[in-house]
Amino acid sequence: METSPELLREEILKLKKEKGALIMAHYYQRAEIQEIADFIGDSLALAQQAAATDAPVIVMCGVHFMGETAKILCPDKKVLIPDADAGCSLADSCDPEEFARFVAARPDHTVVSYVNTSAAVKAHTDIVVTSGNARKIIESLPEDEKIIFGPDRNLGDYINSVSGRQMLLWDGACHVHDRFSLEKIMEMKREHPQAKVLVHPECRRPLQLIADKVGSTAALLDFARTDNSPEYIVVTESGILIEMRKKCPEKIFLAAPAEDAGCQCNECEYMKLNTLSKLRDCLRDGKPEIKVDPEVAAKAVRPIERMLELSR
């Protein structure tokens, strides 16, 4: 017999207390995961919280690279993820060995990698960035500095366009953000002329060009909270609408559709792999546990710490 959500929540809270665990969740997680989490945030906020916590156990309700980042920053803590198959198409678009050869062929370049990468890719990186701090960090570097940016070509293209840089871009993309439909969003805009368009920089350039605001999930949330528009078309993974509606109940938030979607939504199936029952199981069983090779972690921690320093 399937356990009810209410009983699952009771079990999770009991196990969390027994284990001294901190439950962290990304904005793209299911509503029931966000509701029970101790902390909700984007990739930057999750990394900052992981670095600051004194909890002996971290449960990362997100995708695998987020768990790796937490483990790299907290090698003495146990880091769990509810579903070991919760991967990331963007991280998978950057093979560590291919990236290492790409970097080795350009020794005069500074290597900047998006946080949506494996620990092995971060180990070949000088500075890690998130969508929330990428522009600030890139603009902090000398204007004539040669830069490799990977793996997201859309985010890199956006940073080039707003900073005037000419970074060399790795050809990777997030399958969720890369499949939004410009045509369908323009149709929505005609039907909702008051609505402002909020776009994540992992989206393609045409979508960035029609945006009223381009920014990370946290930046889009902050914009919606402080802006006076009554309605928004949100062009990022639809999980963020949970927090937007919670913070701004008087406003209307519309999920932008994907090109091949039969519904008004665009979800990351990897983010949605984490469920209450899997969260209960991982707390109870202490697995799946995130492990990072110590040699890789020793190299990967430096660019992550540099990001955290530059983000203060």
N, C-alpha and C positions, 0 to 999 in steps of 0.2 A: 504493500500500500504506500502511495506517495505521501511524503510528509508535507503538511500544509505550510504556506509561507510564514504564518505566524509562529508555528513551532520551530521552523528553521531559524527564524530571527532570534528566538529565545535561546536556541542551542548555540548559535554563533556568538551572541553576547556573553553567554556563560563561558564558552571556550576561550574567547578573547581575553576575558578577565583571568582565567586560569593560566593562560600562556603568557600573559603580559604583552599581548600583541597589539600592533598598530595597523589598522586596516586603511589602506590608501586606495583611492579610485580616481581614474581619469574621467574627464567630463563626457567621454564617449561610452561609458559603461551603461548597462541597463539601469532603469530607474530604481529597482529594488536594491541594487548594489550601491548606487550613489546614496540612497537613503540610510543605509546602515554603516557607511564608511565614516571613519574618524576625520578624514581629510580628503577633500576633493580638489583637483587642480589640473592644470595643463602640465606638459613635460617639465618645464622649468620649475614650477612650484613643487612638483613631486620630488624632483632632485634636491631642491633646497630643503624640503621637509625631511627627506631621508637623511640628509647630511646632519640635520639638527636633532633628530630624535634620539632619546635614550632607551627606547623600547627594545627588548632583546629579540623580538620577532616582528618582522615587517611582512604584511601580506599585500602584495602589489596586484590590485585588480586593474589590470591594464594589459599590455602585451609584453612579450619576452624581453625586448631591449630595455624596457622600463625597469623590470626586475633586475636585469644585469647592471644597470646604472646604480640602482640602490645597493646592490651587493658590492660593487666596486667602491662606492663611497663608504660602505659600512661592512668591511670584511669580517668583523667580529660578530656580526648579527646574522640570524637565520632569516633568509628572505624566501618567501613562498609565493607561488602564483596559482590561482585556482585551477587553471587549465594550461598544461604544458604546451598545447597546440596553438595557444593564442600568440601567433606570430605577427609579422608586419610586412606587407608587400613592398613597402619602401625600403626597409632594411634588407629584404631579400634581393632587391634590385642592385645591390652593391656587394659583389663577391669579394671577400677579404683578400684573396690571393691576386685577383685581377686588379683590385684597387692598389695593393702594395706595388705591383709592377708599374701601374700608372703613375704613382707618386715617385717611385725610384727613377723613372725616366725624366723627371722634372725636379731635380734637387734644389733648384733656385726658387721654388715656390713654397709659400706658406700653405699648409693644409688645414682647411676649415671644414669640419664635418657636422652635419645636422645630427642632433641627438638621436634621431630615428635610424640608428645604425647598430650593428653588432659590436660587442666589446672588441672583437678582432679588428674591425675597421677603426674604431676609436684609438687602438694601439698604434696606428699609422698616421695619427692626426696631431696637429699642433694646438688647435683650439676647437672645442665643441660649441655649437650654438643651438638655440631653439628658435622657433618662428617668432617668439616674443622678444628675443634679444639679438637676433642675427644682424639687423641693420646697425644697431648701436655698436656691436663688436667689430663688424667689418669697417665701419667709419672711424673706429679708434685706431686702425692700422694705417701706416703711411700710404698716401695716395698712389705712390708708384710701386707699391708692393705687389709682387706677382702672387696670385692666390688660386689655389685649386679649391673648388667648392663642391661637396658631394653630400648625399647622392641625389638630392631633389632638384631637378632642372628647373621646375617652375618657381620654387622658392629662390633659387640662385638667380634666375632671370629677373624676378621681382627686385631682389636686392641690387642687382646691376642697374636696373632702370631707375631706382630712387637714389642711388648713391653715386652714379656716374662711373662705377668701377667696370672693369672688363674681366671678371673672374672666369677662369676656365671651369666649365661645368661638367660634372659627371652626369651621364644620361640615365637618371632614375626617376621614378615617380610613385606617388601613392595611388593605388588603384581606386580608392574612393574619391579623392579630390580631382583626379584626372578624368573622371567620367561624368562630371556635371554637364548638363545640357544648356548651352547658351540660348538656343532657340526656345526651349521650354521656360527658362527663367525670364526671357523677354516677354513671353506670353503672360506669365504671372505678373510681370510689372505692368503690362497693359490692363490687366484685370484689377490690380491693386496699385493705382498710380501714386497713392500716398506712401507706399512702402519704400523704405530705404533698403538697399542691397548690401549685406554684410558678407565679405568674401575672405576665406582663408588663403594665405599666399602660396599654399601648395596647389592651388587651382591654376589652370592655364591662363595665359596673358589676356585673352579676350574677356574672361570673366573678371579679372582684376580691373580692366579698363572701364567696366560698367558699374563698378562698386562705389558706394558712398563711403565705405570704410573697408580697408584691407588690413587684416591683423590676425594674430594668434587667437585661439579660442578664448583665452583670458581677456585679450584686448577687445574682441568683439562683444564679450559679456559686459565689460566696463563701458564700452560705447553705448550699448543698449540701455544701461542703467542711467547714464548721464544725458543722453540725447532726448529731445522732446518729440520725436516722431511717435505716432501711435501704432505703427505697423512695420514689420521687417521681414524681408526674404533672407533666410540664413543659408549661406552657401558653404557649409562644412558638414561634417558628420552630425546626423540629427540628434545624437545624444545630448549635445549642448543645449538643446531647446528645453530640457528638463530644468536646468539651472536658470536659464533665461526667464522661463515662465514663473519660476519660484521667486526670483528677485524682482521681476516686473509683472505682477499679476494683472495689471491694468492694460498691458500692451498685448498686441497680437504678433506671434512669431510663426512664420510659415517656412516649412522645410523645402529646400530646393530639390528638384528631382534629378536623377541620373538620366543619361541618354537612353539607357535600355530599361528604365524602371517602369513597371506597371502601376506604381503607386507614387504618392507625393512624398518620397523619402530617398535617402541615400545612406545606408548603414554600412559599417565595417563589420563583416561577419566574424572577424577575429576578435575584435573587442567584445562582441556579444557572446562569445563562447563562455565567458565567466558567468556563472549563475549562483544563486543562493545555496543550492545543494552542493555545488563544487567548492564554494567558499567554506561551508561547514566541514566538508570532508578534508580539505587541506589543513584547516586548523586542528581538526581532530587527529589526523594522521601525520602531520608534519611534512607533507609532501603534496605536490611536486616542489622540490627545493631548487632554487637557482644556484648554480655553481659557475664560477669563473676561474679559469686557469690563473694561478697566482702570478705567473710571468706576464701574461696578457693584462691582467688587472693592474700590475705595477706600471705598465706603459699607458694604459687607458685612463688611469686616475688623473694623470697630469693635465691633459686637455680639458677634462671635466672640471677640475678644480680651478683651472684658469678661467673657464666660463663663469663659474660661480663668483670668482673675484671680480671679473669685469662686469657682472650683473648687479653688484651691490650699489 
